[in-house]
């Protein structure tokens, strides 16, 4: 029997396309069933100087895939003498996810990523779904157990010409909707921006849910 405590899942992550870059956001809670096992989980990773991703799903698989894509992109840069494009990085990660979920294992290797980045052709946001499929997103995308709540906010308030600051505000509102209703989402929020200046962490806040005397 699979030990449920080894399957860490449940989250809300958001990706937004803004007029001057990409926003990636995620909460900080990791769960095993109804148990909160970590309140300070980092779910946003920089995989090189131009690309970052959010993760959802089985933490061990997602963390390993993050390390593998970092290594592969570094090797590609050394071999080719140039930075990989965002599309190349997304296709490489999608292939890894495809192979991972089809490998026999006692613990289901479910991992879902939102990848954002920039290259010399522009800014891009990709949805690398848990089955290995790849979709380029032109507006917004969510993942995780709280994505249904977040999507309602995004569908209502998203505008194609949003600035990074407006995107930050919308990311906070959308994940806050999940924080209010999804038990697997919580304990804080982190947001990064990807602009011409590079990758920058523009919001990082823990949320205390305890009783204050």
Secondary structure as GFF3:
##gff-version 3
##sequence-region A 1 213
A	DSSP	three_ten_helix	4	6	.	.	.	ID=ss1
A	DSSP	beta_strand	13	18	.	.	.	ID=ss2
A	DSSP	beta_strand	21	27	.	.	.	ID=ss3
A	DSSP	beta_strand	30	32	.	.	.	ID=ss4
A	DSSP	beta_strand	35	38	.	.	.	ID=ss5
A	DSSP	beta_strand	44	46	.	.	.	ID=ss6
A	DSSP	beta_strand	51	57	.	.	.	ID=ss7
A	DSSP	alpha_helix	59	80	.	.	.	ID=ss8
A	DSSP	alpha_helix	86	101	.	.	.	ID=ss9
A	DSSP	beta_strand	111	119	.	.	.	ID=ss10
A	DSSP	beta_strand	122	128	.	.	.	ID=ss11
A	DSSP	beta_strand	134	137	.	.	.	ID=ss12
A	DSSP	beta_strand	140	143	.	.	.	ID=ss13
A	DSSP	alpha_helix	147	157	.	.	.	ID=ss14
A	DSSP	alpha_helix	164	181	.	.	.	ID=ss15
A	DSSP	beta_strand	188	195	.	.	.	ID=ss16
A	DSSP	beta_strand	198	206	.	.	.	ID=ss17
###
